[in-house]
Amino acid sequence: MHAHERVQDIASISKDEIPAEFIRSKNEQPGITTVHGTTLECPTIDFSIQDDEKILNQIVEASRDWGMYQIVNHDIPNEAIKMLQEVGRTFFELPQEEKEVYAKPPDSKSVEGYGTRLQKELEGKKGWVDHLFHRVWPPAAINYQFWPKNPPSYREASEEYVNHLHKVVDKLFKMLSLGLGIEGHELKKAAGGDDLVYLLKINYYPPCPRPDLALGVVAHTDMSALTILVPNDVQGLQACRDGHWYDVKYIPNALVIHIGDQMEIMSNGRYKSVLHRTTVNKEKARLSWPVFMEPPQEHVVGPLSQLVNDENPPKYKSKKFGEYCYCKLNKIPQ
Ligand SMILES: O=C(O)CCC(=O)C(=O)O
């Protein structure tokens, strides 16, 4: 492994400038393309109100019009989020060679492991971010070789967070189903049911001397059905609305929900996956913990049959999730 392949290493020796491959083209540079003076007020949904119908309507509208929203007063204890964040940060602060033990094997077809670049970028540019990916659910899909052993509480903290996550996942799938006029269990079933895979990613965005020129994660929509994310307290997430980029306000302990491509497909376009990207910070490391809720690789996903008829023909192909990912990552049309 080349010593300077990790962005964390590059960051540690970059004082005022950054290497050319991190400088985005003009149409992407956050310094030029961010709308200033407004943070995007993407919807905030309070799960603690005693009015399920109101929550349902808010989720459905936000999933249709925005594809992104934040949930507050969910049942996940702040302490569980804090522990998840603490163990992740501790891992990324380990010496580089300790992290390399978990590096994604070069010939691996899975994304699992510690790594730096995911998507092929057309101009050969790089994002200012390293990551760790590993599946956290269901138990049969877990490869503990990619779970850090240091800090020792890493596994317990991650499992604790996942235990709390199930309720939110099931509630979202149920409400999104009902919002399509179908039975509550249908959407989750169509996404893989009990085999639905939860893939945890930790993004580590080191401090960057030129946050005006670099991006963390470049503009993309998630391939998942749903993504549930918690960031640390450093601003960085941006969403695209009508072709403009806006900061998404950081709300402590909120869960950020992204509608992913598979949800857009299953709903035949009634819910929209959201185009988003991240910026980086000059002084502070930013971290985020998205969990991607994905169908198993061999599972076929397409518009739900209940939503398709002569007036509403399918707008998307049905295909195996694994094939969808292969096409997307290699920029092959779906
Ligand atoms: O860091 C974030 O807030 C977003 C991360 C993201 O979009 C991704 O990892 O796909």
The ligand as a MOL file (V3000), in Angstrom:
LIG
                    3D

  0  0  0     0  0            999 V3000
M  V30 BEGIN CTAB
M  V30 COUNTS 10 9 0 0 0
M  V30 BEGIN ATOM
M  V30 1 O -21.1750 12.7280 5.1470 0
M  V30 2 C -22.3360 12.9150 4.8290 0
M  V30 3 O -23.0760 13.6810 5.4640 0
M  V30 4 C -22.9090 12.2470 3.5990 0
M  V30 5 C -22.1390 11.0250 3.1930 0
M  V30 6 C -22.6110 10.4090 1.9300 0
M  V30 7 O -23.3820 10.9640 1.1910 0
M  V30 8 C -22.1110 9.0770 1.5520 0
M  V30 9 O -21.2080 8.5760 2.2100 0
M  V30 10 O -22.6550 8.5130 0.5840 0
M  V30 END ATOM
M  V30 BEGIN BOND
M  V30 1 2 1 2
M  V30 2 1 2 3
M  V30 3 1 2 4
M  V30 4 1 4 5
M  V30 5 1 5 6
M  V30 6 2 6 7
M  V30 7 1 6 8
M  V30 8 2 8 9
M  V30 9 1 8 10
M  V30 END BOND
M  V30 END CTAB
M  END
